[in-house]
Amino acid sequence: MVSPAQRKAIKKYQSEKTSELRIRVRNEQKERIDAYAHSIGKSTRAYILGLITEDMEKAGHSLE
């Protein structure tokens, strides 16, 4: 159970340190992406971030 103070701290951290990237895909595409990511032992988020990181590094850029 998360206390109200923890909830407040989480909300503050998320608003100051993170952003959301949203994309729309067809339901079938989402299911396939989720299934593939999990089949290689990754979450969908980790799989997508890995693809972005790899692509940017190939182009000589870094996320860090």
Secondary structure per residue as TSV (DSSP state, phi and psi in degrees):
chain	resnum	aa	ss	phi	psi
A	1	M	-	360.0	132.5
A	2	V	-	-93.8	128.8
A	3	S	-	-73.7	160.4
A	4	P	H	-57.3	-36.8
A	5	A	H	-66.4	-41.7
A	6	Q	H	-64.8	-42.1
A	7	R	H	-60.0	-42.4
A	8	K	H	-64.5	-42.5
A	9	A	H	-65.3	-40.8
A	10	I	H	-62.8	-46.6
A	11	K	H	-61.2	-42.4
A	12	K	H	-63.6	-47.1
A	13	Y	H	-59.2	-48.1
A	14	Q	H	-62.4	-39.5
A	15	S	H	-71.5	-29.9
A	16	E	H	-90.3	-29.7
A	17	K	H	-116.3	-10.8
A	18	T	-	-131.2	159.6
A	19	S	-	-136.2	162.1
A	20	E	-	-107.1	139.2
A	21	L	-	-114.3	122.6
A	22	R	-	-117.9	136.4
A	23	I	-	-129.7	154.7
A	24	R	-	-110.6	132.1
A	25	V	-	-134.0	158.4
A	26	R	-	-65.3	153.7
A	27	N	H	-55.2	-41.6
A	28	E	H	-63.9	-38.3
A	29	Q	H	-65.0	-43.5
A	30	K	H	-60.4	-44.6
A	31	E	H	-60.9	-42.1
A	32	R	H	-67.8	-41.7
A	33	I	H	-63.2	-47.9
A	34	D	H	-59.0	-46.7
A	35	A	H	-63.0	-43.2
A	36	Y	H	-65.9	-46.8
A	37	A	H	-56.2	-45.5
A	38	H	H	-69.3	-30.1
A	39	S	H	-68.4	-23.2
A	40	I	T	-101.7	12.9
A	41	G	T	79.0	24.1
A	42	K	-	-123.6	155.3
A	43	S	-	-75.9	162.8
A	44	T	H	-60.8	-41.2
A	45	R	H	-60.4	-48.2
A	46	A	H	-63.3	-39.6
A	47	Y	H	-62.3	-49.0
A	48	I	H	-66.4	-44.1
A	49	L	H	-62.6	-36.2
A	50	G	H	-63.3	-42.1
A	51	L	H	-63.3	-43.4
A	52	I	H	-63.8	-47.0
A	53	T	H	-59.1	-47.6
A	54	E	H	-59.4	-45.6
A	55	D	H	-63.8	-43.5
A	56	M	H	-66.7	-38.8
A	57	E	H	-65.3	-38.9
A	58	K	H	-60.7	-31.7
A	59	A	T	-87.8	2.3
A	60	G	T	86.0	20.6
A	61	H	-	-118.4	162.1
A	62	S	-	-131.3	148.5
A	63	L	-	-80.3	-19.6
A	64	E	-	-88.5	360.0
